[in-house]
Amino acid sequence: MNKAEAIQQLGGSIPAAAKAIGVSYQAVNQWPDVLPARIVDRVQAALWRMQKEKCSSHELAQPSTSTKEVGND
């Protein structure tokens, strides 16, 4: 994975990428063009968390579709 791709996936800017993975702007700014495995792992973990949060908030926003009635069986 390269630096530009990681930044784009993490929000499109260095500040957004830094916030997503919990590091400073300066840390992201100093990443090499080709990311080492340890940084790729952090990027992928942040993307997983972002997706999980997105799915959780989507589920909370949708009303239940269950129409099962309780009683008189």
C-alpha positions as CSV (number, residue, x, y, z in Angstrom):
1,M,0.0,0.0,0.0
2,N,1.3,3.5,-0.7
3,K,1.0,6.6,1.3
4,A,-1.5,8.4,-1.0
5,E,-3.8,5.4,-1.2
6,A,-3.8,5.1,2.6
7,I,-4.6,8.8,3.2
8,Q,-7.4,8.7,0.6
9,Q,-9.0,5.6,2.2
10,L,-8.7,7.2,5.7
11,G,-10.6,10.3,4.8
12,G,-8.7,12.0,2.0
13,S,-6.5,14.3,4.1
14,I,-3.5,14.0,6.4
15,P,-5.4,15.3,9.4
16,A,-8.3,12.8,8.8
17,A,-5.8,9.9,8.3
18,A,-4.0,10.9,11.5
19,K,-7.2,11.1,13.5
20,A,-8.4,7.7,12.1
21,I,-5.3,5.8,13.3
22,G,-4.6,7.9,16.4
23,V,-1.3,9.6,15.5
24,S,-0.2,13.1,14.8
25,Y,-0.3,15.0,11.5
26,Q,3.5,15.0,11.6
27,A,3.6,11.2,11.9
28,V,1.5,10.7,8.8
29,N,3.3,13.4,7.0
30,Q,6.6,11.5,7.6
31,W,5.3,8.2,6.2
32,P,7.4,6.8,3.3
33,D,5.8,6.6,-0.1
34,V,5.6,2.8,0.2
35,L,4.2,1.9,3.7
36,P,5.9,-0.8,5.8
37,A,3.8,-3.6,7.1
38,R,3.4,-2.1,10.6
39,I,1.7,1.0,9.2
40,V,-0.4,-1.0,6.7
41,D,-1.6,-3.0,9.6
42,R,-2.7,0.2,11.5
43,V,-4.4,1.6,8.3
44,Q,-6.3,-1.7,7.8
45,A,-7.4,-1.8,11.5
46,A,-8.6,1.8,11.3
47,L,-10.5,1.0,8.1
48,W,-12.1,-2.0,9.8
49,R,-13.1,0.1,12.8
50,M,-14.6,2.8,10.5
51,Q,-16.6,0.2,8.6
52,K,-17.8,-1.4,11.8
53,E,-18.9,2.0,13.2
54,K,-20.7,2.8,10.0
55,C,-22.6,-0.5,10.1
56,S,-23.4,-0.1,13.7
57,S,-24.8,3.4,13.2
58,H,-26.8,2.2,10.2
59,E,-28.3,-0.6,12.2
60,L,-29.3,1.7,15.0
61,A,-30.9,4.1,12.6
62,Q,-33.2,1.5,11.1
63,P,-36.4,0.4,12.8
64,S,-36.9,-3.2,13.6
65,T,-38.6,-5.1,10.8
66,S,-39.7,-8.0,13.0
67,T,-43.5,-8.6,13.0
68,K,-43.5,-11.7,15.2
69,E,-46.4,-11.6,17.7
70,V,-46.1,-13.1,21.1
71,G,-48.9,-15.1,22.7
72,N,-51.7,-17.4,21.6
73,D,-49.7,-20.2,20.1
